[in-house]
Amino acid sequence: MYVDAMTTPQPLDQIGGLARRTQAAGFSGLLFTETGRTAYLNAAVASQAARGLELSTGVAVAFPRSPFVTAATAWELQEATGGRFRLGLGTQVRTHVVRRYGMEFERPGPRLRDYVLAVKACFRAFRTGKLDHRGDFYSLDFITPQWSAGPIDAPDPKVDVAAVNPWMLRMAGEVADGVHVHPLGEPGYIGRHVVPNVTEGAMKSGRSASEIAVIVPVMTIVGDNDEERHRERELVRASMSFYGSTPNYAFIWDEAGFEGTTARIREKQKAGDFKGMAAQITDEHIATFAMESTWDRLTDALIEKYGGVATRIVLYNALSDPERFERYGEVAQRISSR
């Protein structure tokens, strides 16, 4: 099991130092989310600053970019990292895609499936000079040497997708190389939904489920006393309320025994009461969906909870406190070496 650190993209003049510190601390890799800044440019800078560090987008928004543009970008990053780049893609939600990016969002699941297949067709085209993808949403059939990135001395990049509901999880198992589990993806949800649906999708494409990486973000609350853990606990509480406000994720709360959580969060959200949103996340929620531990117990606790299930875990808030970052890195190194 590999352990990565998660970060939002930073100003480009800062990311090289962050990548070097991440590698020196003992993390397997650095995963870039995508918010107001692009994940790809951060990954490019990191690839030159910390050779040997594994890099991934977790996740980049797919639909605002053509599959060819995404494939070409991933191809260059795979070359720059010597084969250590993973392309993580997601749909985002309708409001962002339509109103912020000005793109279409109809049938996002099938559209993302076609997008992944189109990206992989582009990878083949860069090696063979022949592009031929004809899907329900994307048709690509023209490439010349001048407009091809050309072969690289590395395998094709792995393509991972963010998935929550059963259909998307089966799709990930069928056409992708890995699945990004939702930050609310506690082990019960992973066992009920992620593993069986990814397995079903993999079997549909004639693959073993072991070929599909399961990438799990983990919110951690670590310290040797409650005072030390308090700040991280409150950050986690706020993060959970943000993710838990999305109606499509309500079933995750409900199945874990917290029925109606999303409805209560949304009521506060509509009133603009952000403190009230966080207050809907109880300590019982946190005990189920986060990892709270002392420092000396954290390595074993993470292995017990995610070993045998996750291919990679991503420490969600390892970067929230620079003074604690190296301690998280030591834990990451111990887990990866077992």
C-alpha positions in Angstrom: 0.0 0.0 0.0 1.4 3.3 -1.1 0.9 6.6 0.7 0.5 10.0 -1.0 0.1 13.5 0.2 -2.8 15.6 -1.1 -2.5 19.2 -2.0 -4.5 21.9 -3.8 -2.5 23.5 -6.6 -0.1 26.2 -5.4 1.5 29.2 -7.1 4.1 27.7 -9.5 7.1 29.3 -7.8 6.1 27.4 -4.6 5.4 23.9 -5.9 9.0 22.8 -6.6 9.9 23.2 -2.9 6.8 21.4 -1.8 7.5 18.5 -4.2 11.1 18.2 -2.8 9.9 18.3 0.8 7.2 15.6 0.0 9.8 13.3 -1.5 12.3 13.9 1.4 9.6 13.3 4.0 9.0 9.8 2.7 5.7 10.0 0.8 5.3 7.8 -2.3 3.8 10.6 -4.2 1.9 13.9 -4.4 -1.7 14.2 -5.6 -3.0 17.4 -6.9 -6.7 18.3 -6.7 -8.1 20.9 -9.1 -9.8 24.1 -7.9 -9.1 27.6 -9.1 -5.6 26.5 -10.3 -4.9 23.7 -12.7 -3.5 20.4 -11.5 -1.4 19.8 -14.6 0.9 22.8 -14.4 1.6 22.0 -10.8 2.4 18.5 -11.7 4.8 19.7 -14.5 6.8 21.8 -12.1 6.9 19.1 -9.5 8.1 16.6 -12.1 11.3 18.7 -12.6 11.9 19.5 -9.0 11.6 16.0 -7.5 12.7 13.3 -9.8 11.3 9.9 -8.8 8.3 11.3 -6.9 5.0 9.8 -8.2 2.5 12.4 -9.3 -1.2 12.3 -10.0 -4.2 14.5 -10.6 -6.9 13.7 -8.1 -8.9 14.7 -9.9 -8.7 16.9 -12.9 -12.0 18.0 -14.4 -12.5 16.2 -17.7 -15.2 17.8 -19.8 -13.8 21.4 -20.2 -10.8 19.9 -22.0 -10.9 17.8 -25.2 -9.8 14.2 -24.8 -6.9 14.8 -27.1 -5.7 17.8 -25.1 -5.9 15.8 -21.9 -4.1 12.9 -23.5 -1.3 15.0 -24.8 -0.8 16.7 -21.4 -0.8 13.4 -19.6 1.7 12.0 -22.2 4.1 14.8 -21.6 3.8 14.4 -17.8 4.4 10.7 -18.1 7.5 11.4 -20.1 8.7 14.0 -17.6 8.2 11.8 -14.6 9.8 8.7 -16.2 6.5 6.8 -16.1 5.4 8.0 -12.6 2.3 9.9 -13.5 -1.3 8.9 -13.0 -4.1 10.8 -14.8 -7.1 11.1 -12.5 -10.3 12.4 -14.1 -13.7 13.4 -12.8 -17.0 14.9 -14.0 -17.4 17.7 -11.4 -21.0 18.7 -10.9 -23.4 20.3 -13.4 -23.2 23.8 -12.0 -19.5 24.0 -12.4 -19.3 22.4 -15.8 -22.2 24.4 -17.4 -22.0 27.7 -15.6 -18.3 28.0 -14.8 -16.7 26.2 -17.7 -19.5 26.7 -20.3 -19.5 23.0 -21.4 -22.2 20.3 -21.7 -23.0 17.9 -18.9 -25.7 15.6 -20.2 -25.3 12.0 -19.2 -22.0 12.6 -17.3 -21.3 8.9 -16.5 -21.5 7.6 -20.1 -19.7 10.8 -21.3 -16.8 10.1 -18.9 -16.7 6.5 -20.0 -16.3 7.6 -23.6 -13.8 10.3 -22.6 -11.5 7.7 -20.9 -11.7 5.4 -24.0 -10.9 8.4 -26.2 -7.9 9.4 -24.1 -6.6 5.9 -24.3 -7.1 5.9 -28.1 -5.0 9.0 -28.3 -2.2 7.2 -26.3 -2.2 4.5 -28.9 -2.2 7.0 -31.7 0.9 8.7 -30.3 2.8 5.4 -30.6 1.2 4.1 -33.9 0.3 7.2 -35.8 -3.3 5.9 -36.2 -6.2 7.5 -34.4 -9.6 5.9 -34.5 -12.1 6.4 -31.7 -15.8 6.6 -32.5 -18.0 6.9 -29.4 -21.3 8.3 -28.4 -19.8 11.7 -27.4 -16.3 11.9 -29.0 -15.2 11.0 -32.5 -11.4 11.3 -33.1 -9.9 10.0 -36.4 -7.3 12.4 -37.6 -3.6 12.7 -36.6 -0.4 13.6 -38.4 3.2 13.3 -37.3 3.3 17.1 -36.9 0.4 17.0 -34.4 1.4 13.9 -32.5 3.4 13.9 -29.3 5.1 10.7 -30.6 6.3 7.7 -28.7 7.9 8.0 -25.3 10.2 5.7 -23.4 7.6 4.9 -20.7 4.4 2.9 -20.5 1.1 4.7 -21.2 -0.2 6.7 -18.3 -2.6 5.0 -16.0 -6.1 6.6 -16.2 -8.1 6.7 -13.0 -11.7 8.1 -12.5 -13.5 9.5 -9.5 -16.6 7.4 -8.8 -19.2 7.2 -6.1 -22.4 5.4 -7.3 -22.5 1.8 -8.4 -22.7 2.6 -12.1 -19.6 4.8 -12.0 -17.7 2.2 -10.0 -18.5 -0.5 -12.5 -17.5 1.8 -15.3 -14.2 2.4 -13.5 -13.6 -1.3 -13.3 -14.4 -1.8 -16.9 -12.4 1.0 -18.7 -10.1 2.7 -16.2 -7.0 1.7 -14.4 -8.0 2.9 -11.0 -10.8 4.5 -9.0 -10.6 7.5 -6.8 -12.9 6.8 -3.8 -14.8 9.7 -2.4 -13.4 11.4 0.8 -16.4 10.1 2.7 -15.6 6.5 1.6 -15.2 4.7 4.9 -14.4 1.0 4.9 -18.1 -0.1 5.1 -18.9 1.8 1.9 -15.8 0.5 0.2 -16.8 -3.1 1.1 -20.5 -2.7 0.1 -20.0 -0.7 -3.1 -16.5 -0.1 -4.3 -15.0 -3.5 -4.2 -18.0 -5.5 -5.7 -18.8 -3.0 -8.4 -15.2 -2.4 -9.5 -14.8 -6.2 -9.6 -17.9 -6.6 -11.7 -16.7 -4.0 -14.2 -13.2 -5.5 -14.4 -14.7 -8.9 -15.1 -16.8 -7.4 -17.9 -13.6 -6.3 -19.7 -11.8 -9.6 -19.0 -9.6 -8.2 -16.2 -8.9 -9.1 -12.6 -10.0 -6.6 -10.0 -6.4 -6.6 -8.7 -5.5 -4.7 -11.9 -7.6 -1.7 -10.8 -6.1 0.6 -8.2 -8.3 1.7 -5.3 -7.2 5.1 -4.3 -8.6 6.2 -0.9 -8.3 9.7 0.6 -8.1 9.6 4.4 -8.9 12.4 6.8 -6.6 12.1 9.8 -6.8 13.6 13.3 -3.5 12.8 15.0 -2.0 13.8 18.3 -1.0 12.5 21.7 -3.7 14.4 23.6 -7.1 15.9 22.8 -5.7 19.4 22.8 -3.3 18.5 20.1 -6.0 16.8 18.0 -8.6 19.5 18.4 -7.5 21.7 15.5 -7.4 18.8 13.0 -10.7 17.5 14.3 -12.4 20.8 13.6 -10.9 21.0 10.1 -12.1 17.5 9.4 -15.6 18.4 10.7 -15.8 21.4 8.3 -14.5 19.3 5.3 -17.0 16.5 6.0 -19.9 19.0 6.1 -18.8 20.4 2.7 -18.7 17.0 1.0 -21.8 15.8 2.9 -23.9 18.6 1.5 -24.1 17.0 -2.0 -27.4 15.1 -2.5 -25.8 12.3 -4.5 -23.6 11.4 -1.6 -26.5 11.2 1.0 -26.7 7.4 0.7 -23.1 7.0 2.1 -24.2 8.7 5.3 -27.5 6.9 5.5 -26.0 3.4 5.0 -23.4 4.1 7.8 -26.3 4.8 10.2 -26.5 8.6 9.9 -29.8 9.0 8.1 -30.8 12.5 7.1 -27.3 14.1 7.5 -27.3 15.6 4.1 -30.7 17.1 4.5 -29.7 18.8 7.8 -26.4 20.1 6.3 -28.2 21.5 3.2 -30.7 23.3 5.4 -27.9 25.2 7.1 -26.1 25.7 3.8 -29.2 27.4 2.2 -29.2 29.7 5.2 -25.6 30.6 4.7 -24.8 29.1 8.1 -21.4 27.5 7.6 -20.8 26.9 11.3 -24.2 25.3 11.5 -23.2 23.0 8.6 -20.1 21.8 10.5 -22.2 21.4 13.6 -24.2 18.7 11.9 -21.1 16.5 11.9 -20.9 14.8 15.2 -18.0 13.1 16.9 -19.7 9.8 15.9 -19.5 10.8 12.2 -15.9 11.6 12.7 -15.1 8.3 14.3 -16.7 6.4 11.4 -15.4 8.5 8.5 -12.0 9.8 9.7 -8.9 8.3 11.3 -8.2 9.6 14.8 -5.1 8.3 16.5 -2.0 9.0 18.5 1.2 9.3 16.6 2.7 6.0 17.7 -0.5 4.1 16.8 -1.2 5.8 13.4 0.8 3.4 11.2 -0.9 0.3 12.5 -4.3 1.9 12.6 -4.1 2.9 8.9 -2.9 -0.6 7.9 -5.7 -2.2 9.9 -8.4 0.0 8.4 -7.2 0.1 4.7 -4.7 -2.8 4.2 -5.9 -5.3 1.7 -8.5 -2.9 0.4 -6.7 0.2 -0.8 -3.9 0.2 -3.3 -3.0 3.8 -2.3 -4.1 6.0 0.5 -3.9 9.7 0.3 -3.5 11.7 3.5 -6.0 14.4 3.0 -4.7 16.9 5.5 -1.0 16.0 5.9 -0.1 19.4 4.6 -2.4 21.4 7.0 0.4 21.9 9.5 4.0 22.2 8.1 5.5 21.3 11.5 3.6 17.9 11.4 4.3 17.2 7.8 7.5 15.3 8.4 5.8 13.1 11.0 3.1 12.2 8.5 5.9 11.4 6.0 7.6 9.0 8.5 4.2 7.2 8.8 3.9 7.1 5.0 7.4 5.6 4.7 6.7 2.9 7.3 3.4 1.9 5.6 4.9 1.7 2.1 7.9 -0.4 3.3 5.7 -3.1 4.8 
